[in-house]
Amino acid sequence: MKSNAQMISTIPQGLLTPAERRLIRNMAGALCQALAISQGNDLVPVLGLGGERTNLEAMASWIHGVMVTEGIVPARETLSLFLAKVERHLSAWREPL
């Protein structure tokens, strides 16, 4: 049987409960803070899916995508893992082809 945390990763973002959305939003805020990401919208095309208006919303979409594709649930224990993944993603985006 799956735990509640494992079940979050299989749910489309629009169907998440308020508590699950808050968990994702808190992780997004922590990652933005750790990486000193501004409140603008510069990273929306890099992290988001297209409907986001801010870097924070784009980070939340990216986190949900990682949850769905890799089954990693945002939690205090996985913060360093998400941080390493987003740093790799952003550095790959910044590097010239």
N, C-alpha and C positions, 0 to 999 in steps of 0.2 A: 504494500500500500504506500502511495506517495504521501509525503508530508505536505503541509500547506505551502511551505516555501518552494518545494519542487513543483507544485501545481501552478504557481504563479507564472513560471516560464512557459507554460503551454497555453496561456490565455491571451487572446488578442488584446492589445493595449486598451481599446475602447470598452472592454468588458471587465477590467480590473476593478476590484472593490476600492473604496476610498483609502483603506489601510494599505493596500498594495500599491496604489498610486503614490501615497505618502512615502512609503519605503523607497520607491524609485526616485521620487523628487528629492528626498533627503540625501540619497547617494549621489545624485546629480549635483546638488549643492556642495557636498563635501569634495567631489572631484573638481568642480569649478574653483572652489576655494584653494585646494591644494595646488592647482596648476595656475592660479592667479588669472583665470579667464574672466574677461570683463563682462559687464551686463549687456553688451551690444548684441549684434546678430551676425558677426563675422564668420562664426563656425557653423551656422545653420546649413550651408551647402555641404559641409564636410562631414558633420555628425548626424544631421537630421534627414528626414524623409521628404521634406518639401513643404509641409504644413506648419512648421514651427516658426515662431516669431522671435525667439530669443535664444541665446547660447544655452541657457539653462534648459529650455524646452528641447533643444536639439540634443543636449547631453542625456536627458531623460529618455528620448527616443533611441539613442544609441545604446543606453543601458538595457532597455527593453529588448532591443535586437540581440544583444549578447545573451540575455536570458533565454530567448527563444532558440537561438542557434547553438549555444554552448551549454545551456542548462545551469548557468551560474546565477545564483540568487544574490541580490544586493544585501549585504549584512556587514556588520563591523568586521567579521572574520574575513570577508572577501574584498574589503576596501583596497588593500594593497594589490590584489590581483586585477581589479578593475582599473586601478591607477596605472599599472604597468601596461595593460592592454590599450588604454586610451592614449598613453604617451607614445606607444609604438604606432598607433593609428595616425596620430597627429604628426609624428616625425616622418612617417612614410609620405604623408600628404605634402609636407614642406620640402622634401628632397626632390631635386629636379630629375626628370626621367632620363 
